[in-house]
Amino acid sequence: MNTKDILEFFYIFIGIIMIFASIESFRDKSNSARIGTGLFWLILGIIFATGKYLPNFVIGLLIVVIGILALFKQIKVGKVKGPDEKIEKQSAKRLGAWLFLPSLVLAVLSILISQFTKLGGLIGIGVASVGSLIIAIIMTKINFKTTYHDSERMVRSMGTAGILPQLLATLGAVFTAAGVGQVTAKMIAGIFPAGNHLLGVILYCVAMAVFTMIMGNAFAAFAVITAAIGIPFVVAQGGSPAVVAALGMVSGYCGTLVTPMAANFNSLPVALLEMDDNLGVIKQQAPIAIIMLIVQIVLMYFLAF
């Protein structure tokens, strides 16, 4: 079995959990949009589980259907039954600090597999996730029914934010293929003359942060903004490519901290922690993001040249 087959197994596994979420969404009679929500998770589950075998055109149509459901506000989280508080307290008291063991196993095992095997990071995370789940089941002694409901509950709590990372990564690929970087470079060149090191650094770092805020993905922004601003305005003026690239990515992450488009960082915690303020995470991170961006500009100016 090669790495692609192993990775495909995890995609199928994720798809099955999404189908579980679909079943429970259809059964949630308290949700006025239960049909649309159920279809949303069902379509996602089908794409994840069978995407390898479906024609690209079919997958594209399914994504359009999801977009239509979202447009008409037919995707709602609905009533998600939480865990039993009494059982939670009993388990927490019995296990104590051992509660953190599955989380530690997830982090450590994924790093070990990605760094010391040829399987790669994605498979490492998949293996570590399954391993930590098994450990959690053994430790808490929960039955299959509880595992089923907790799994689908976590997935349903994400709502439409669950698909944003995939769509944003696709958007970045489309922008790069469409030559957005070259167009942006021509626009910037007509406004700001090349040759000023400080101005070039500020433009690059701020553009990385802003474009990441728009796209929600620093990796997608990096390809576009580095081609448009980083190379002609910083690297071509004598800046070290390694320093510029490293600090440019961190500048992008500053934008990640302050945008709801970065759903996996800023929207999922709100949903999973059931926070009242949808922008609560962003508000806490914003001051740090601004300070970090200023620091990246200073570091790049003094270290890159």
C-alpha positions as CSV (number, residue, x, y, z in Angstrom):
1,M,0.0,0.0,0.0
2,N,1.5,3.3,-1.1
3,T,1.1,6.7,0.6
4,K,-1.7,7.8,-1.7
5,D,-3.8,4.7,-0.7
6,I,-3.2,5.5,2.9
7,L,-4.2,9.1,2.5
8,E,-7.3,8.0,0.5
9,F,-8.3,5.9,3.5
10,F,-8.3,9.0,5.8
11,Y,-10.3,11.0,3.2
12,I,-12.9,8.2,3.2
13,F,-12.9,8.1,7.0
14,I,-13.6,11.9,7.1
15,G,-16.3,11.5,4.5
16,I,-18.1,8.9,6.6
17,I,-18.1,11.1,9.6
18,M,-19.6,13.9,7.5
19,I,-22.3,11.5,6.4
20,F,-23.0,10.8,10.0
21,A,-23.4,14.6,10.5
22,S,-25.7,14.6,7.5
23,I,-27.9,11.9,9.0
24,E,-28.3,13.7,12.3
25,S,-28.9,17.0,10.5
26,F,-31.8,15.4,8.6
27,R,-33.2,14.1,11.9
28,D,-33.0,17.4,13.6
29,K,-36.6,18.6,13.4
30,S,-35.9,21.7,15.4
31,N,-33.7,23.0,12.5
32,S,-35.8,25.0,10.0
33,A,-33.1,24.3,7.4
34,R,-32.5,20.7,8.2
35,I,-32.9,19.5,4.6
36,G,-30.4,22.0,3.3
37,T,-28.0,21.3,6.2
38,G,-28.3,17.6,5.7
39,L,-27.6,17.9,2.0
40,F,-24.6,20.1,2.7
41,W,-22.9,17.5,4.9
42,L,-24.0,14.7,2.6
43,I,-22.5,16.3,-0.4
44,L,-19.3,17.1,1.5
45,G,-19.2,13.5,2.7
46,I,-19.6,12.1,-0.8
47,I,-16.8,14.4,-2.2
48,F,-14.4,13.4,0.6
49,A,-15.2,9.7,0.4
50,T,-15.5,9.2,-3.3
51,G,-13.8,12.3,-4.8
52,K,-11.0,10.2,-6.3
53,Y,-13.5,8.3,-8.4
54,L,-15.8,11.1,-9.4
55,P,-15.3,13.2,-12.6
56,N,-14.1,16.8,-11.9
57,F,-17.2,18.2,-13.6
58,V,-19.5,16.3,-11.1
59,I,-17.5,17.6,-8.1
60,G,-17.8,21.1,-9.5
61,L,-21.5,20.8,-9.8
62,L,-21.8,19.5,-6.2
63,I,-19.8,22.5,-5.0
64,V,-22.2,24.8,-6.9
65,V,-25.1,23.1,-5.2
66,I,-23.4,23.8,-1.8
67,G,-23.0,27.5,-2.9
68,I,-26.7,27.7,-3.8
69,L,-27.7,26.2,-0.4
70,A,-25.5,28.8,1.4
71,L,-26.8,31.6,-0.8
72,F,-30.4,30.9,0.3
73,K,-29.3,30.4,3.9
74,Q,-30.3,26.8,3.9
75,I,-27.3,25.7,6.0
76,K,-27.7,26.1,9.7
77,V,-26.0,24.4,12.6
78,G,-29.3,23.7,14.4
79,K,-29.6,22.1,17.8
80,V,-26.5,20.1,18.6
81,K,-26.9,18.0,21.7
82,G,-23.9,18.5,23.9
83,P,-22.2,15.9,26.1
84,D,-23.8,15.0,29.5
85,E,-22.3,17.4,32.1
86,K,-22.6,14.9,34.9
87,I,-20.6,12.3,32.9
88,E,-18.1,15.0,31.9
89,K,-17.4,16.0,35.6
90,Q,-17.1,12.4,36.7
91,S,-14.6,11.6,33.9
92,A,-12.6,14.8,34.6
93,K,-12.4,13.9,38.3
94,R,-11.4,10.3,37.6
95,L,-8.8,11.0,34.9
96,G,-7.4,14.3,36.2
97,A,-4.4,15.5,34.1
98,W,-4.5,12.3,32.0
99,L,-7.3,14.0,30.1
100,F,-4.6,15.7,28.1
101,L,-2.9,12.5,27.0
102,P,-4.9,12.1,23.7
103,S,-4.0,15.6,22.7
104,L,-0.4,15.1,23.5
105,V,-0.4,11.8,21.5
106,L,-2.0,13.6,18.6
107,A,0.7,16.3,18.5
108,V,3.8,14.2,19.2
109,L,2.8,11.2,17.0
110,S,2.0,13.5,14.0
111,I,5.4,15.2,14.4
112,L,7.3,11.9,14.7
113,I,5.6,10.4,11.6
114,S,6.1,13.5,9.5
115,Q,9.7,14.0,10.5
116,F,11.1,10.4,10.7
117,T,9.1,8.5,8.1
118,K,8.4,8.9,4.4
119,L,4.7,9.0,5.0
120,G,4.5,12.8,5.2
121,G,2.6,15.3,7.4
122,L,-0.9,14.6,6.2
123,I,-0.7,10.9,6.8
124,G,1.0,11.7,10.1
125,I,-1.9,13.8,11.3
126,G,-4.4,11.1,10.1
127,V,-2.6,8.2,12.0
128,A,-2.1,10.4,15.1
129,S,-5.8,11.4,15.0
130,V,-7.0,7.8,14.9
131,G,-4.5,6.8,17.5
132,S,-5.5,9.5,19.9
133,L,-9.2,8.7,19.4
134,I,-8.6,5.0,20.3
135,I,-6.6,6.1,23.4
136,A,-9.5,8.5,24.4
137,I,-12.1,5.7,24.0
138,I,-10.0,3.3,26.1
139,M,-9.4,5.9,28.8
140,T,-13.0,7.1,29.1
141,K,-14.5,3.7,28.5
142,I,-17.3,5.2,26.3
143,N,-19.4,3.1,24.0
144,F,-19.8,3.4,20.2
145,K,-23.0,5.4,20.5
146,T,-21.3,8.2,22.5
147,T,-18.3,8.1,20.1
148,Y,-20.7,8.4,17.1
149,H,-22.6,11.4,18.6
150,D,-19.5,13.2,19.8
151,S,-17.9,12.8,16.3
152,E,-20.9,14.1,14.4
153,R,-21.5,16.8,17.0
154,M,-18.0,18.3,16.5
155,V,-18.4,18.2,12.7
156,R,-21.9,19.8,12.8
157,S,-20.7,22.5,15.2
158,M,-18.3,23.8,12.4
159,G,-21.1,24.7,10.0
160,T,-20.1,26.1,6.7
161,A,-16.7,27.1,8.1
162,G,-15.7,23.5,7.6
163,I,-15.4,23.9,3.8
164,L,-13.7,27.3,3.8
165,P,-10.0,26.0,4.0
166,Q,-10.5,23.9,0.9
167,L,-12.3,26.6,-1.1
168,L,-9.7,29.2,-0.1
169,A,-6.8,26.9,-1.2
170,T,-8.5,26.4,-4.5
171,L,-9.0,30.2,-4.8
172,G,-5.3,30.7,-4.4
173,A,-4.5,28.2,-7.1
174,V,-7.0,30.0,-9.4
175,F,-5.4,33.4,-8.7
176,T,-1.9,32.1,-9.4
177,A,-3.0,30.4,-12.7
178,A,-4.9,33.6,-13.8
179,G,-1.7,35.7,-13.4
180,V,-3.1,38.0,-10.6
181,G,0.4,38.5,-9.3
182,Q,1.7,39.9,-12.6
183,V,-1.3,42.3,-12.9
184,T,-0.8,43.4,-9.3
185,A,2.9,44.0,-9.9
186,K,2.2,46.3,-12.9
187,M,-0.3,48.3,-10.8
188,I,2.1,48.7,-7.9
189,A,5.0,49.6,-10.2
190,G,2.9,52.4,-11.7
191,I,2.3,53.9,-8.2
192,F,5.4,53.2,-6.2
193,P,8.8,53.4,-7.8
194,A,11.3,50.6,-7.1
195,G,14.5,51.3,-5.3
196,N,13.3,52.4,-1.9
197,H,14.2,49.5,0.4
198,L,12.0,50.5,3.4
199,L,9.0,51.3,1.1
200,G,9.4,47.9,-0.6
201,V,9.5,46.0,2.7
202,I,6.4,47.9,4.1
203,L,4.5,47.3,0.9
204,Y,5.4,43.6,0.8
205,C,4.6,42.8,4.5
206,V,1.4,44.8,4.6
207,A,0.2,43.4,1.3
208,M,0.9,39.8,2.6
209,A,-1.2,40.6,5.7
210,V,-4.0,42.2,3.8
211,F,-4.2,39.7,1.0
212,T,-4.2,36.9,3.6
213,M,-7.1,38.6,5.3
214,I,-9.0,38.6,2.0
215,M,-8.2,35.0,1.1
216,G,-7.9,33.5,4.6
217,N,-4.9,31.6,3.5
218,A,-1.3,32.8,3.9
219,F,0.1,30.1,1.5
220,A,-2.3,31.2,-1.3
221,A,-1.4,34.9,-0.6
222,F,2.3,34.1,-0.6
223,A,2.4,32.9,-4.2
224,V,0.5,36.0,-5.5
225,I,2.1,38.7,-3.4
226,T,5.6,37.5,-3.6
227,A,5.5,37.4,-7.4
228,A,3.8,40.8,-7.5
229,I,5.7,42.7,-4.8
230,G,8.2,40.6,-2.9
231,I,10.5,39.8,-5.9
232,P,10.5,43.1,-7.9
233,F,10.4,45.5,-4.9
234,V,12.5,43.6,-2.3
235,V,14.5,40.7,-3.7
236,A,15.4,42.4,-6.9
237,Q,16.7,45.4,-4.9
238,G,19.2,43.2,-3.1
239,G,17.1,41.5,-0.4
240,S,18.0,38.0,0.8
241,P,15.4,35.6,-0.8
242,A,15.5,33.3,2.3
243,V,14.9,36.1,4.8
244,V,12.3,37.8,2.6
245,A,10.3,34.6,2.1
246,A,10.4,33.5,5.8
247,L,9.4,36.9,7.2
248,G,6.9,37.4,4.4
249,M,5.1,34.3,5.4
250,V,5.0,35.4,9.0
251,S,3.6,38.7,7.9
252,G,0.8,36.8,6.1
253,Y,0.1,34.9,9.4
254,C,-0.5,38.3,11.0
255,G,-3.4,38.7,8.6
256,T,-4.6,35.2,9.5
257,L,-5.1,36.3,13.1
258,V,-7.6,39.0,12.2
259,T,-9.8,37.6,9.5
260,P,-13.0,35.4,9.8
261,M,-12.0,34.0,6.4
262,A,-9.3,31.9,8.2
263,A,-12.2,29.8,9.5
264,N,-10.0,27.0,10.9
265,F,-8.2,29.5,13.2
266,N,-10.9,32.1,14.0
267,S,-14.3,30.7,13.3
268,L,-14.0,27.1,14.5
269,P,-13.0,28.0,18.0
270,V,-16.0,30.3,18.3
271,A,-18.3,27.4,17.2
272,L,-16.6,24.7,19.2
273,L,-16.4,26.8,22.4
274,E,-19.9,28.1,21.9
275,M,-18.7,31.8,22.3
276,D,-21.3,34.5,22.3
277,D,-19.2,36.9,20.3
278,N,-18.4,35.7,16.8
279,L,-15.4,38.0,16.6
280,G,-14.2,37.2,20.1
281,V,-11.1,35.3,19.0
282,I,-10.2,38.0,16.4
283,K,-10.6,40.8,19.0
284,Q,-8.2,39.1,21.4
285,Q,-5.6,38.4,18.6
286,A,-5.7,41.8,16.8
287,P,-3.3,43.8,19.1
288,I,-0.7,40.9,18.9
289,A,-1.2,40.7,15.1
290,I,-0.4,44.5,14.7
291,I,2.6,44.3,16.9
292,M,3.9,41.2,15.1
293,L,3.5,42.9,11.7
294,I,5.5,45.9,12.7
295,V,8.2,43.6,14.1
296,Q,8.3,41.7,10.7
297,I,8.8,44.9,8.8
298,V,11.7,46.0,11.1
299,L,13.3,42.6,10.9
300,M,13.0,42.3,7.2
301,Y,14.4,45.8,6.6
302,F,17.5,45.2,8.8
303,L,18.1,41.5,8.1
304,A,17.3,41.2,4.4
305,F,19.7,43.9,3.2
